[in-house]
Amino acid sequence: MTTELKIKIDQRSFKSASDTAVCGDFGEFEQKAREFCDKFMLVCNSCNEETLKTKAETLLPDWCRNETVIDLLRGKLSSAMKSSPPELLDIKFIQNFFLELKLPDNVRILLNDAGFGKTTYFTWLAWHLSSSDPSLNVVMLNAIEFSTDFFQLLELLETKNDTVQNLSEPEILILFYRYIHLALFVPDINKRTIKQTNVDRETADRCAKLLKFTNGRIELDSTEGIELSTKELIELRLFREKFNRTKLILIFDGFDEIAPNYKDVVLTCLARFAQLDGVQSLYLSSRPYGFETDLKRTFDRSRWYRLKLLSQEKIVLAVHNFLRAKLKDYKHYEEKHRLDVLKQLCECIMINLFDVANVPLLLYMVLVRTLDVIRARVNEHTHSITRDMLKNANMDILHLVECFINRKIEILVTDKAGITDSASMTAAAKTDEKKEKIKNRHILLAMCVMFDSKSREQLLSKKKQKKARKAMKKVNEGDEKTGLVLGPSITTVTIKKS
């Protein structure tokens, strides 16, 4: 901004304030924050009627390396300097400025490779937090489901030649309210067309315009003249109540799945959300994949965690729970027989497949893959499970993933026909043909994710390129039902990562 900003300075306030008096009001702040406050006051004192903005901002990088905090400070300073009539920058204003500043120490980051159970853990965490404190409003956002929203935000910012850092607090609040509305009140967002979900986005934005900031709190502005339904009004009031009591917890799952396309805009957006006074905590999960530096730069006061590999005890518990859910009458077996089945199966898995069995998702795939064998070897009174039952089984990771995909496709074919597994065997030929077509379609979709258009022109025939475009169209129309493709992302598709 090139316009000069003239600021009135109350010289007497600065001259009468000693360093000790100022620092005494900042006992909760780090030394650097107090130093910055002192330096900022000196700059104000020396500038008098001169332009203050540039000189004040030169101090920011020395105080904090966190770019998001610097941008927030810059925005707050700029906002004060642009006030009309000009802001009277006395000692009270400076103190209030820092007292209102909320540093991002409420962020928790979960970093693990694929299959360790990050999503499962976050699902449990959402339940646990809500159960421990029913007054909390815990909102879980699956990153990939919001790829369209991130694309639209990025497109809007590029059109305006703007950044998330420069968005005002009311604009950030509208964005925050929209995402919460979509997460809580718009089910199966990734299974609907973008045109359909845009209606929900517009509804959320229209309602959010009634939210007004007042001293860090939000109130409903009845002067806007916007008519709301009873449901919309209840939703707004609930949001206001939770925000003003700092009862909002945001859980953002799968950051890596929207990178690199929207990495920067999403990181900055989440940092702004974490700064909102109504947000108690932000939880974020991601695979490592080189994101540590970006995450640390954005959330330099965050706490980091990793999920451990499954211990032998946890493997036994997981196998037991799987058998209870999938093996008929297992839970009604006599305890001695049930424990013997469990013991022999766990020993078999740990001896032959421990390298994959200690990863939750891979253990689940092993159990799904061997379920038919287990059913054939176990009944209510006896079993023939042995330690070497899986000795020569083809259970490497690639094979497990392939079996998992085949099972998802099989479920789709059976469910869509409205028949049972048993009944579907009578139409085996048609079923197998349909499964093969679906599998081939997903191979083409995977090619769209892994390679750009020029590479696909070299790798695929014109006929297959046409089929790939047709498959992408089905995804964008919300007509992809296997669960392997999570949703559209404007011009690309996103394949679910195992």
C-alpha positions in Angstrom: 0.0 0.0 0.0 1.6 3.3 -1.1 -0.8 5.7 0.7 0.9 7.4 3.6 -0.7 6.9 7.0 -0.4 9.8 9.3 -0.7 8.9 13.0 -1.3 11.2 16.0 1.0 10.4 18.9 0.3 11.3 22.5 3.9 12.3 23.4 3.1 12.7 27.1 1.9 9.1 27.5 5.1 7.8 26.1 7.4 10.0 28.1 5.6 9.3 31.4 5.8 5.5 31.0 8.9 3.7 32.3 10.1 0.4 31.1 9.3 -1.2 34.4 5.7 0.0 34.4 5.1 -1.3 30.9 6.7 -4.7 31.5 4.7 -5.1 34.7 1.5 -5.5 32.7 3.0 -8.3 30.5 3.9 -10.9 33.0 2.3 -13.6 30.8 4.3 -12.7 27.7 7.6 -13.9 26.5 10.6 -11.5 26.8 10.6 -11.0 23.0 7.0 -9.7 23.1 7.9 -7.2 25.8 11.0 -6.1 23.9 8.9 -5.6 20.8 6.3 -3.6 22.7 9.1 -1.3 24.1 10.7 -0.9 20.6 7.3 -0.2 19.1 6.6 2.6 21.6 10.0 4.1 20.8 9.2 4.1 17.1 5.9 5.8 17.8 7.6 8.4 19.9 10.3 9.1 17.2 8.0 9.1 14.2 5.4 11.6 15.6 3.5 12.7 12.5 5.6 10.7 10.0 4.6 7.5 8.3 4.6 4.9 11.0 3.6 1.7 9.1 6.8 0.8 7.4 9.1 1.6 10.4 6.9 -0.4 12.8 6.8 -3.4 10.5 10.6 -3.5 10.2 10.6 -4.7 13.9 8.3 -7.6 13.3 10.8 -10.2 11.9 13.2 -9.5 14.7 10.5 -10.4 17.2 9.0 -13.5 15.7 10.0 -15.8 12.8 6.4 -17.1 12.4 5.2 -15.5 9.2 1.6 -16.0 10.1 1.9 -14.1 13.4 3.9 -11.4 11.6 1.1 -11.0 9.1 -1.5 -10.9 11.9 0.4 -8.2 13.7 0.8 -6.3 10.4 -2.9 -6.5 9.8 -3.8 -5.3 13.3 -1.3 -2.4 13.1 -2.5 -1.4 9.6 -6.1 -1.6 10.7 -5.4 0.8 13.7 -3.4 3.1 11.5 -6.2 3.4 8.9 -8.8 4.3 11.5 -10.8 7.5 10.8 -10.4 9.7 12.6 -6.8 8.7 13.1 -6.1 6.4 16.1 -4.6 8.0 19.2 -1.7 5.7 19.9 -1.2 6.2 23.6 0.2 3.8 26.1 -3.2 2.2 26.8 -3.7 1.4 23.1 -0.3 -0.3 22.9 -1.0 -2.4 26.0 -4.4 -3.4 24.7 -2.9 -4.3 21.4 -0.6 -6.9 22.9 -3.1 -8.1 25.5 -5.5 -9.0 22.6 -2.8 -10.8 20.7 -3.2 -14.6 20.8 -0.1 -16.6 20.0 -0.7 -20.0 18.3 0.1 -22.4 21.1 -3.1 -24.4 20.8 -2.1 -26.5 17.8 -1.5 -30.3 18.0 0.0 -32.1 15.0 -0.1 -35.9 14.4 2.5 -37.1 11.9 2.6 -40.7 10.7 2.9 -42.8 7.5 0.0 -44.4 5.8 -2.0 -47.0 7.6 -1.1 -46.1 11.2 -4.7 -45.2 12.0 -4.6 -41.4 12.1 -8.2 -41.1 10.9 -9.4 -43.8 13.3 -7.5 -42.1 16.2 -9.0 -38.7 15.3 -12.5 -40.2 15.1 -12.0 -41.6 18.6 -10.5 -38.3 19.8 -13.6 -36.4 18.6 -15.8 -38.8 20.5 -13.5 -38.7 23.6 -13.4 -34.9 23.7 -17.1 -34.6 23.3 -17.8 -37.2 25.9 -15.4 -35.7 28.4 -16.9 -32.2 28.0 -20.4 -32.2 26.4 -20.2 -28.4 26.1 -17.5 -28.6 23.5 -18.3 -28.4 19.8 -15.8 -30.7 18.1 -15.7 -30.4 14.3 -13.8 -32.9 12.2 -12.9 -31.9 8.7 -11.6 -34.5 6.2 -9.2 -32.4 4.1 -9.9 -34.1 0.8 -13.6 -33.5 1.1 -12.9 -29.8 1.2 -10.6 -29.7 -1.9 -13.3 -27.9 -3.9 -13.5 -25.2 -1.2 -9.8 -24.8 -1.1 -9.7 -24.5 -4.9 -12.5 -21.9 -4.8 -10.6 -19.9 -2.1 -7.4 -20.0 -4.1 -9.1 -19.0 -7.3 -10.8 -16.1 -5.5 -7.6 -14.9 -4.0 -5.7 -15.1 -7.3 -8.5 -13.1 -9.0 -8.2 -10.4 -6.4 -4.4 -10.6 -6.3 -4.8 -11.1 -2.6 -3.6 -13.6 0.1 -5.2 -15.3 3.1 -3.0 -13.2 5.4 -4.7 -10.0 4.2 -8.3 -11.3 4.8 -10.0 -9.3 7.5 -11.3 -11.0 10.6 -14.9 -10.9 9.4 -13.8 -12.5 6.2 -12.0 -15.3 8.0 -15.0 -15.7 10.3 -17.3 -16.2 7.3 -14.9 -18.8 5.9 -14.6 -20.6 9.2 -18.4 -20.7 9.6 -18.8 -22.1 6.1 -16.4 -25.0 6.7 -18.1 -25.8 10.0 -21.5 -25.7 8.4 -20.4 -28.0 5.6 -18.8 -30.4 8.1 -21.7 -30.6 10.5 -24.8 -30.1 8.4 -24.0 -31.2 4.8 -23.6 -35.0 4.8 -21.8 -36.9 2.1 -20.4 -33.7 0.6 -17.9 -35.6 -1.6 -20.7 -37.7 -3.1 -22.6 -34.7 -4.5 -21.9 -32.4 -7.4 -20.1 -29.1 -7.0 -23.1 -27.3 -8.3 -25.3 -28.9 -5.6 -22.8 -28.2 -2.7 -22.3 -24.6 -3.9 -25.9 -23.9 -2.8 -24.9 -25.0 0.7 -21.8 -22.8 0.6 -23.9 -19.8 -0.4 -26.4 -20.5 2.4 -23.6 -20.6 5.0 -22.0 -17.4 3.7 -25.4 -15.6 3.8 -25.9 -16.6 7.4 -22.4 -15.8 8.4 -22.8 -12.2 7.3 -24.9 -11.6 10.4 -21.9 -12.4 12.6 -20.1 -9.3 13.9 -16.9 -9.0 15.9 -17.0 -6.9 19.0 -14.0 -7.0 21.3 -13.0 -10.5 20.4 -16.6 -11.8 20.7 -19.2 -12.3 18.1 -22.8 -11.0 18.1 -25.7 -11.4 15.7 -26.4 -8.2 13.7 -30.1 -7.8 13.3 -29.7 -4.7 11.1 -28.6 -6.6 8.0 -32.2 -7.4 7.0 -31.3 -11.0 6.1 -34.2 -13.4 6.7 -33.3 -16.7 8.2 -35.2 -20.0 8.8 -35.6 -21.3 12.3 -32.9 -23.9 11.6 -30.4 -21.4 10.3 -31.0 -19.1 13.3 -30.5 -21.9 15.8 -27.3 -22.9 14.0 -26.0 -19.3 14.1 -26.9 -18.9 17.8 -25.2 -22.2 18.6 -22.0 -21.1 16.8 -22.1 -17.8 18.6 -22.5 -19.5 22.0 -19.6 -22.0 21.4 -17.3 -19.3 19.9 -17.8 -16.8 22.7 -17.2 -19.5 25.3 -14.1 -20.8 23.5 -15.7 -24.2 23.1 -14.8 -24.9 19.4 -12.3 -27.6 18.6 -11.2 -28.1 15.0 -9.8 -31.5 13.9 -8.3 -31.4 10.4 -7.5 -34.8 9.1 -5.3 -35.7 6.1 -3.5 -32.5 5.3 -1.1 -34.3 2.9 -4.0 -35.3 0.7 -4.6 -31.7 -0.5 -0.9 -31.0 -1.0 0.8 -29.7 -3.0 -2.1 -28.0 -4.9 -3.5 -26.1 -1.9 -0.7 -26.5 0.7 0.1 -22.9 1.3 -3.4 -21.5 1.2 -4.7 -24.3 3.6 -1.8 -23.8 6.1 -2.3 -20.1 6.3 -6.1 -20.6 6.5 -5.7 -23.0 9.4 -3.3 -20.7 11.2 -5.8 -17.9 11.0 -8.5 -20.2 12.3 -6.2 -21.2 15.2 -5.9 -17.5 16.0 -9.6 -16.9 16.5 -10.5 -16.3 20.1 -13.3 -18.9 19.9 -11.1 -21.8 18.9 -9.8 -23.8 21.9 -7.6 -26.2 19.9 -6.7 -27.2 16.4 -5.6 -30.8 15.7 -4.0 -31.6 12.4 -2.8 -34.9 10.9 -0.6 -35.6 7.9 1.9 -38.0 6.5 5.4 -36.7 6.7 6.4 -36.4 3.0 8.5 -33.3 3.6 5.9 -31.2 5.3 7.6 -30.9 8.6 9.4 -27.7 7.7 6.2 -26.0 6.4 4.2 -27.1 9.5 6.9 -25.9 11.9 7.2 -22.6 10.2 3.5 -22.0 10.3 2.9 -23.4 13.8 6.1 -22.8 15.6 4.6 -23.2 19.0 2.7 -26.4 18.2 3.0 -29.8 19.9 3.9 -32.9 17.8 2.8 -36.5 18.2 3.2 -39.9 16.5 1.2 -43.1 16.8 3.2 -46.1 17.7 3.3 -49.4 15.8 1.0 -52.0 17.2 2.4 -54.0 20.1 1.8 -57.7 20.4 -0.9 -57.0 23.0 -2.7 -54.5 20.6 -2.5 -57.0 17.8 -4.2 -59.6 19.9 -6.9 -57.1 20.9 -7.4 -56.1 17.2 -7.7 -59.7 16.1 -10.2 -60.4 18.9 -12.4 -57.5 18.0 -12.3 -58.4 14.3 -13.4 -62.0 15.1 -16.2 -60.7 17.3 -17.5 -58.6 14.4 -16.9 -61.0 11.4 -16.9 -64.6 12.7 -20.4 -65.9 13.3 -21.0 -66.9 17.0 -17.4 -66.3 18.0 -18.4 -64.3 21.0 -20.7 -67.2 22.1 -17.9 -69.8 22.0 -16.9 -71.3 25.3 -14.1 -69.1 26.7 -11.4 -71.8 26.6 -12.2 -72.6 22.9 -12.4 -68.9 22.0 -9.0 -68.1 23.6 -7.4 -71.1 21.9 -8.7 -69.9 18.5 -7.4 -66.4 19.2 -4.0 -67.6 20.5 -3.3 -69.9 17.5 -4.4 -67.2 15.0 -2.3 -64.5 16.6 0.7 -66.7 16.8 0.3 -67.6 13.1 0.1 -63.9 12.1 2.9 -62.7 14.3 5.3 -65.5 13.2 4.6 -65.2 9.5 3.5 -61.6 8.9 4.7 -59.5 11.8 6.3 -56.9 9.5 2.9 -55.9 8.1 0.7 -57.0 11.1 2.0 -54.2 13.4 0.5 -51.5 11.1 -3.2 -51.2 11.8 -4.5 -50.9 8.2 -2.3 -53.7 6.9 -3.4 -56.0 9.8 -7.0 -55.3 8.9 -6.2 -56.2 5.3 -4.5 -59.5 6.4 -7.6 -60.4 8.5 -10.0 -59.6 5.6 -7.8 -61.6 3.2 -7.7 -64.6 5.5 -11.3 -64.5 6.8 -12.6 -67.2 4.4 -9.8 -69.5 5.5 -10.6 -68.8 9.2 -14.3 -69.6 8.6 -13.4 -72.8 6.9 -11.1 -73.9 9.8 -13.2 -72.8 12.8 -16.5 -73.9 14.2 -18.2 -73.7 17.6 -16.4 -76.7 19.0 -13.1 -77.2 17.1 -10.5 -75.5 14.9 -7.6 -76.4 12.7 -5.6 -73.2 12.8 -1.9 -73.9 12.9 1.2 -71.7 13.2 2.3 -72.3 9.6 -1.2 -71.8 8.1 0.0 -68.6 6.4 3.6 -69.6 5.9 3.4 -69.5 2.1 0.6 -66.9 1.8 1.2 -64.1 -0.6 0.8 -61.3 1.9 3.2 -58.5 0.8 1.9 -55.0 0.9 1.1 -54.6 -2.8 -0.9 -57.9 -2.8 -2.8 -56.8 0.3 -3.8 -53.5 -1.3 -4.9 -55.2 -4.5 -7.1 -57.6 -2.5 -8.5 -54.6 -0.5 -9.5 -52.9 -3.8 -11.0 -56.0 -5.2 -13.1 -56.4 -2.1 -14.4 -52.7 -2.3 -15.4 -53.3 -5.9 -17.1 -56.6 -5.0 -19.1 -54.8 -2.3 -20.2 -52.1 -4.8 -21.3 -54.7 -7.4 -23.3 -56.7 -4.8 -24.9 -53.7 -3.1 -25.8 -52.0 -6.3 -27.6 -55.1 -7.5 -29.5 -55.3 -4.3 -28.6 -58.9 -3.7 -26.6 -61.0 -1.3 -23.1 -62.4 -1.8 -24.7 -65.8 -2.1 -27.3 -64.8 -4.7 -24.8 -62.9 -6.7 -22.8 -66.1 -7.4 -25.6 -67.2 -9.8 -24.6 -64.3 -12.1 -20.8 -64.8 -11.7 -20.0 -64.1 -15.3 -21.8 -60.8 -15.4 -20.4 -59.8 -12.0 -16.8 -60.6 -12.9 -17.2 -58.6 -16.1 -18.6 -55.6 -14.2 -15.8 -55.8 -11.6 -13.2 -55.8 -14.3 -14.7 -52.7 -15.9 -14.7 -50.9 -12.6 -11.2 -51.9 -11.9 -10.0 -50.7 -15.3 -11.8 -47.4 -14.8 -10.0 -46.9 -11.5 -6.7 -47.6 -13.2 -7.4 -44.8 -15.6 -8.3 -42.5 -12.7 -5.1 -43.4 -11.0 -3.2 -42.4 -14.2 -5.0 -39.0 -14.0 -3.7 -38.5 -10.5 -0.1 -39.8 -11.1 0.6 -38.2 -14.5 -0.1 -34.9 -16.2 -1.9 -34.6 -19.5 1.2 -34.6 -21.7 2.5 -37.8 -20.0 -0.9 -39.4 -20.4 -0.9 -38.7 -24.1 2.3 -40.7 -24.4 1.2 -43.5 -22.1 -2.5 -44.0 -23.2 -4.1 -44.6 -26.5 -6.7 -42.1 -27.7 -9.5 -44.5 -26.8 -8.2 -44.9 -23.2 -7.7 -41.1 -22.9 -11.4 -40.7 -23.9 -12.4 -43.3 -21.3 -10.3 -41.4 -18.7 -12.1 -38.2 -19.4 -15.4 -40.0 -19.1 -14.4 -41.5 -15.8 -13.4 -38.1 -14.5 -16.7 -36.7 -15.5 -18.5 -39.3 -13.5 -16.4 -38.4 -10.4 -17.2 -34.7 -10.9 -20.9 -35.5 -11.2 -20.7 -37.4 -7.9 -21.4 -40.7 -9.5 -18.4 -42.7 -8.2 -19.5 -45.1 -5.5 -16.7 -47.5 -4.6 -15.3 -45.4 -1.9 -11.8 -45.5 -3.5 -12.2 -42.1 -5.1 -13.2 -39.6 -2.4 -14.4 -36.8 -4.6 -13.8 -34.2 -7.3 -11.2 -31.5 -7.2 -12.4 -29.3 -10.1 -10.1 -30.6 -12.9 -8.6 -33.6 -11.2 -9.7 -36.5 -9.1 -8.3 -37.7 -5.8 -7.8 -41.3 -5.2 -8.2 -42.6 -1.6 -4.8 -43.4 -0.2 -4.4 -46.7 1.7 
